[in-house]
Structures are given as C-alpha cells and as structure tokens.
Amino acid sequence: MPPRPQRFVSDKKIDMKSLKRLMSYVLRRYGMRFVVVFICICLSSVSTVIVNNFMAKLIDTVIIPGLDTGFDAIRDKLYQIIFNMLIFDILGLAAAVIYPQIMAVVGQGTIKSLRDDMFENMETLPIRYFDRHAHGEIMSTYTNDVGTIRMLVGQTIPQALSSLLSIAVILFSMVNYSIWLTVFVLLVAYLMFVITKKFGGKSTKYMAAQQKSIAEEEGFIEEMMEGLKVVKVFTHEEEARKDFDRVNEQLFRDSETANATANSLMPILANVGNIMYVVLAIVGGLLVVMKIPNLSLKGVSTISIGVIISFLSLSRQLSHTISQVSQQVSAIAMALAGSDRVFALIDEKPEEDEGYVMLVNAYKDENGELHEADHHTGLWAWKHYHAQSDHSTTYVELKGDIQMVDVDFAYEPDKQVLFDVSLYAHPGQKIAFVGATGAGKTTITNLINRFYDIPDGKIRYDGINVNKIKKPDLRRSLGMVLQDVNLFTGTVMDNIRYGKLDATDEECINAAKLANAHDFIMRLPEGYDTMLTGNGQQLSQGQRQLLSIARAAVADPPVMILDEATSSIDTRTEALVQRGMDNLMEGRTVFVIAHRLSTVRNSDAIMVLDHGHIVERGTHEQLLEQKGIYYQLYTGAFELE
C-alpha cells in the first residue's frame, strides 16, 4: 500500500519573488485597469494634500487679513479658495470610490486565474503527490491561502500604493513649507521605519507560522470528517478532542504571537506620531513668535501661522499613513506565505509521460490489415510510430494481453514492496490475486495503469512496453472497480456517463442493465435523473458499487481491474454485484483482488502473494492439490488478515 499522507507544510522562507510573480498575474490580464487604478490613487493622494495646502492659503490670505479688513474685502477670495477646495475634494472622492471597485474585479479575476492554474496543474500530478500530502492541507491552499492573496490584491496593494504616494506628496509639501521642520519629521519618520522593520520582520515570521498552523488544523478537521464513523464506532471522541486541542492550541499560540506583534506596532507608531505633533507645534510656535527666518523651496522667509497649521496637519497625515503601512505589513506577510504555497502547487512537477504510442479507432481492410479510422468503429488499435528505426507506423490490435517480467517496486527507496514479480494474462483470462493486506496485490494493479513507474523489470501490453504508451491512452483502455466507490455530485446518469463522456443515454442504460443496476435505479424517485450528493450517501453500499460497475461498463474497456469490489457489502448484495461483475468480465482480461476466496474460484490463474513475492500460482484446483498457503487459506487454517 502507498505510504500514509503526512501533514506536510513547507518551511520555505517567504520570498519577495512571490510578490513579483503575483503582480505578473495582475498585469498580464488587467494591466490597463491597474493603470487606471494607479491614476485614481495618485488623484486621491494628491487631492488630500492640495486641500491641506489650501487651508494654509485660507488662513494666511483670508482669515487673518479679514480680521482687519472685514468680510466684504475677502469675500471673493474666500469663495474662490472654497470652490477650489471643493473641486479637488470631489476629484479625490471620485477617485477613492472608483479604484476599489476596479480592484475588486482585478482581485477576483487574479484569484480565478490562480485557481485555474492550480487545478489544471493538480490534475496532472502523479498519485504519489497525493499519497504524501494531506487532502485537507491542499484544500487549505485553495481556500485560506488564496483568500489572503485576494485581500492582498484587492485591498492591501492599492492601500499600500496609496500610502506610499501620500508619503511622497506629503514630504514634498513639507519641504515646500519648511526644510528645517521637514528634517525633523524625517528623523522621526526614520525612527518609525526602524520600529516598523523590527516589528514587521517578526510579524512576517509569525504570520507564516500562523498560516502553516491553519493548514495543519484544516487537514486534521478534514481527516476527522472523513473518518467520523470510525471515531464513533471505536468511541475515540475523547482522544480526537485531545488531538484537536493539541493542534488548535498550536494555532492559538502562533496566532496569538502573530497578532500581538502586529497589533502592538500601530499604537507605538501612533504615540511616536503624537510626540512629533507636539514637538512640531512647540517649535512652529517659536518660529512664528520669534520670527526666525525659515528655509523652504521658495527661499528664505518668515514662517506664517497658516504654514504651521498646515504643516501640523501634514505631520498628522504622515504619522497616520506610516501607521497604515505598518498594518499592511502583516497582511502582506500572510499573503506572501500563502502565495508561496499556491505557487508551490502550481510549480509542482507534473506526472512524467514519455509515451508516444496512442490508442486510436481502427478498422480492418479486406486483407485483415489494420488502418486508423476517423470515427468510432468499436475496434481499437495501438498506433506505434517507430521514430528511432525506419520512421514507419504500425498498428497493433487492442486485445488486452498483459505481461509483467521481473518487476521490482518500492514506494520509498528503503521499503521495497514487490520482488521479481512475473505474470501474464492472455486476452479474456481472469487473473486473481490473494494474500494478506500489504502483500502487494493493489500495487501490481497500480503499476499496470502506471500510477507509479517501475525502476526495474518490464510490463508489456499487447507486446508493447507500457512506458511507450501515452498514459491517458493506456488508462482509457483499462476499467477499474474499486472497494471505495467515488460518486460525484450530479444525476445517476451523469455518474454512469463519467466512464465515457460522449456516451448516449441509451448506452448508459444498457451499461446499467449489464451491471444489474437498472432495476434499483428505476425505483429511485426520479430514476436516472435522481440527483446524487455527498458521494451518493442516499444509496446503499451495494447500489453505489453497482453504479461503479455500470460506469466501468459504459467505457467498454478490454481490461478490467476489480480491487476488492465486494469486500464491503453483505453476502446477499454480493450475489447481485457478482452477477453484474460477471457480465462485465465476459470476454475481457480481468485482474481480481479479493479477500473472499469464493469470488476467485473460477479464475484462470490465482496468484498467491506474500510480502511482495508470488509464492504460488495456478488454478483453484491445482492450488488445493499443492496443499500450500492457498490450501490453508481456503480451509481456514490461515487468515488473510
């Protein structure tokens, strides 16, 4: 059996390359929209500062002179300044309303592209990947990690961009008012930057740990949900709670540390900003009262009350903006941690397939020679292009002749599962595998359909090395009925048609009749249109198994693999399922794995496996005559488990 999935979480450090790659997703599809967003952010940031500058002009040229001249003298200038302020306020407001809506579209579109790429690549991954990664953690990548990226693209990036532009515009305005006061502000801003870097660096590390713990907990919950019946039947509720408490406690500690670090940053920066505001007010007041010459981009002049008030307002904005940036550091850290895992899934190496032999529709001419057909003929052939010899193309009829020669295999390098396994199955033969759990029965069938590739030995299909056959074509020629039935959300007809997506309703119904499933289907509330959900939980185990047989039957493959298909159903239902399988097996090469030896008595050959070795082989009667392991299993002297 494959190794049990581990709760794997990458320890890879957060890399800013993830942000660069993420932005490529944004700009690739939404470059023009992002340009519009950038323009809107610029308008919003600049308008805020310009309105503040109008405040200085209002005080110095209208309010203070108006105290001496009266309202009539300054009316026109007052209206003009108010009108200008209103124009820029409206522009800033419009820009601030527009760009979040555009970024919502950009963010959701980017997430859609990421999910498309994730799922597309996930479909190409080898089975080994899912052996080693808990399904709950993979789901966490689709939900939790992608959610943090959505927040980053839709909110954090535009907010951070707006904050940085605001800081630049504010500093320029400050220099335009007073270079000396700006130098002081820059010193305080540098202090705030150092504080942000120190706390932000810790926050990044802790946020990454929190993301990992979330994935761990979601993996555990998914595992418990799948195994809830087992938990209840063995009354392990208390142990499950203890295990969950342990996982949840780890998440609590990581989240507590991450959020405590992130949340403490903003109050610290806010108080530093308040101190800066008080000092600037004192220094500015002294400059006004003492009429000390002020140096600005306009030259040397006496500083005014309006300038001081505007400068104080700008310093408040700067302090608030820097605090906003510090808060965005945590969101960026979480998103980059999530994007690392998202891109790790996207970059996961697909299943290798160096095959070039294809399965094609074929027909025979009057001389009995095979030719490729452009329509379904009911006859299949392997199209073999000989690129390394004479560049000719030959066609081999698909019959279902399987041979394994000296096959060794290990799921892990130091844990070999199969040793020097050799067997053959001629077209139409039924080959059975028996042996204890872990003997290697399922592994053999996994190698036939190339879920795993072998390091040593050969597997030939109709005389062709399976490594030369394209994996999709190879698997299309094989049908599987497993012990664990997977039904998908959809109608009964949809689930049968899953075996052959272009099958007609009539073909699906005929397949159901072949599988002995038609009668129970017609008794369902809506027959073949009955909707199945939750893996077909409204059906019995036997009914679900009959549907899986029908699904395999509609594909009409020449080779069938039946992996303990009747081991989890009762004896009465087994008879019905067995008749369906007998119909399915007729005329096909069949590999059967069964715990119940009664199901393999009529096999053409029975392979007895023990710890990866084929220790006995022969018909039922031959093996009984040998009075070896099979005889002892059949008579009850040994148990399969």
Buried (B, 14 or more C-beta within 10 A) or exposed (E): BBEEBEBBBEEEEBEEEBBEBBBEBBBEBBEEBBEBBBEBBBBBBBBBBBBBBBBBBBBBBBBBBBEEEEEEEBEEBBEEBEEBBEEBBEBBEBBBEBBBEBBBEBBEBBBEBBBEBBEEBBEEBBBBBBBBBBBBBBBBBBEBBBBBBBBBBBBBBBBBBBBBBBBEBBBEBBBBBBEBBBEBBBEBBEBBBEBBEEBBEBBBBBBBBBBBBBBBBBBBBBBBEEEEEEBEEEEBEEEBEEBBEEBBEBBBBBBEBBBEBBEEBBEBBBEBBEEBBEBBBEBBEEBBEEEEEBBBEEEEEEBBBBBBBBBBBBBBBBBBBBBBBBBBBBBBBBBBBBBBBBBBBBEBEEBEBEBBBBBBBBBBEEEEEBEBBEEEBEBBBBBBEEEEEEEEEEBBBBBBBBBBEEBBBBBEEEEBBBBEBEBEBBBBBBBBBBBBEBBBBBBBBBBBBBBBBBEEBBBBBBEBEBBBBBBEBBBBBBBBBBBEBEBEEEBBBBBBBBBBEEBEEEBBBBBBBBBBBBEBBEEBEEBBEBEBEEEBEEBEBBBBBBBBBBBBBBBBBBBBBBBBBBEBBEEEBBBBBBEBBEBBBEEBBBBBBBBBBEBBEEBBBBBBBEBBBBBBBBBBEEBBEEEBBBBEBBEEEEEEE
